[in-house]
């Protein structure tokens, strides 16, 4: 009689939505988070021989007063992910005011993402001169990396996964990686931790202490979500 094949390691995928998006924006020029987390997680797990058991997605979301476009986008995309069985975790965005000196060609980050390069004008129509100090309000995530770290540790302690697949390169999660490894060593159980990210360079590095899984343009394109989640005009 032939021996039964060894069971595949059970994998949990944790998506830092904004971290993955900003990598894809820089590497591939995408304009919004147009990836399908379930497809990406399945692609990586299939290639690595892991049994994907659960996908969790985390992102900061603005209020409608902060940005109606992105509030509606994430409400719609989050609902679509939930229908696929993806856990969708959100946090409110906190306002942040930066002071910048304006020079020709300086890029200004716009609320909700994206960048504007060009001249700025006062409400009177007069052009803001070079070297002028202007205030610019943005919105930042608070608590997303903490929530991911807590869940990584919690689900490992509960024995839910053998592989923690984190779609992020955020070094703030390095302590969670080390804590999961410490727990595994203390109990004598094995664990694999991997960080996946968008990258044109196959030698690009991910989070310290993890297996690096760069996702190239062709694989990213194969896992795009074609739906339009923005508000209807």
Phi, psi and omega in degrees: 000139179277147180288147177291142179296147179295141180296147178289146175299136180281132183242139169247133179253132180241116182258120165272095190303316182288323180296316178294318180299314182294326173298313181293325178296315181290318186278320188244353179077021179290153186257347179202166181290086186259019181267155176257109185301321182295318178296317180297315181296319178295320180301310181296314183294321178299318182289329182270352182077031179255151180262102182290120182255332187198146178234132178235135184237134185232135176201153169280144182227129179284160171284167178296330179291325179286315179196102181298321183303311183282330176297315179292317180306309184287329176297316181289315181292322178298318179297320178295319179295319179299323179295335178271359180091010178275129176286131186242111183248130181234160172222149176292151175271144178257137180290145178218129180253124178250145173256127181228149173269129185271127172226155181304126178092354179289133180275137178244125179287132181266151177304133180086000178113167182091172184215141176248130175238121181158196181273151175246155183227146174288167178300335180287348183099350179286143181285137176291123185286157174304140177085356179290142178268117181238152177261139182226126182263130174235177180232132184241151177286143174228123172093357181293311181296326177295317180296318178297314181300315180300316182290322176303313182289316182301309185289332175289317178300327180278001177073029186273340182214156173254340180232123173258109182257110185252120177271082182186156170241018184292115181292345177295344179270001183299324180292324177294321177301313181293325179292319177297319178297321179296317178298318180297318180294320182293329182263353181077011180267157178267156175207145174239131178240131184227146175241125180250145186198156177282131182198135173283333182268117181292346179264007180298151185255145179256212182290141177302141176083008181236165168284132182272132180232082177290137179253115181283173184299316182298317179292321178299314181298326180290343183246022178287152175257113185282351185291150177258111183260001181286160180301144176284138181282000000 
